[in-house]
Amino acid sequence: MSRLARLGLFILGTLSILAIGIFIIGDKQFLFSSTYRLNATFDTVAGLPDGAEVRIGGVRKGTVDHIQMPRSPNEKVLIAMDLDRSTRQIIRRDSVASIETEGLLGNKFVSVSFGSKDGQPIQDGDSIPSATPFDFSDLMKKTNEILDRTQSSMQNVEEATADIKAITSAVRGGEGTVGALIKDKTLYRRLNDTTVDMRETAAEAKSGVTSFQENMEALKHNWFLRGYFKNRGYMDPKELTKYEIPALPQRPELKRFTYAAKDLFDTPEAAKLKNEKSLNKVGKFLEQNSFGLAVVISTAMKANSEEDRVLNQARALVVRQYLVEKFKLNNAQLKTKSVEEGGQNPAQTTERVDVVVYPAG
């Protein structure tokens, strides 16, 4: 085959690939389909890009042609959508456009709902109503606010309930000036009803906190957020002091194992183990020898903040968890202790983890 023929075949193949690519891209962008234009306005587009998908009933039937910023503060962001003409049979003027997310943290797209049977038909260039976009960050902020308010309300309700119970008891006993009110049965019934109502309010608030805790427990096992808890080194803050003892035993040690924190943990600001296999000699010693108590002691410089204190407690807990999970040990014989040494100068203290084994008795 001559060089000219090979060149011709190369050019022909390249043009064919280009044509196929143009056809595929054009088909996805509805460039070769008959379309019509619909508009919708939003207060915020929440990260929606140009060219995003437009879905009707979950099926991709259009694209976002462009997003237009408002010209004045009192206007909204306009989204122009090109839709396949076949959808004009199911979209009406009362259809609603909303910005949604693929999964929890996926790509943004526009979803258009079906119109009602008696809704007015749409025309090219019409505008349809829109729904406020959902944002995961806003959900987390509102959840934190609700939890703070609920806890504050519970405390206030419990204090108020205790006060009212004291007043009610005084009324029943006829003590002091308040005792004179016992003759007023109407006032007594009102106070008693108020106490009952406030108890019910406290019960509802506690139920709300319980539901929130269950939701947070579910988030811990969500595969999107599992990495956050894994990097932190522990799941539940309540476990930080669950196995901590107030003071070390005042008796001779059977064995002591010492590790530098920098050699044991992933980063200076985390409690995630990076060299957990180095703890295997501790686990094997505890398995093969009789002992009364083993204490995992995490030592750090004097804490400047609550975050530093929590980190020190977490490191002791993480080491304990590894030993209990990897070796056949009595859970009740393994405790934790967090210790602070030195002053404001980090050079005065070597951050470390000691596993101190005490004999039985």
Summary of the structure (lengths in Angstrom):
residues: 361
radius of gyration: 33.6
end to end distance: 94.7
largest distance: 120.2
contacts: 977
relative contact order: 0.08
helix: 47%
strand: 22%
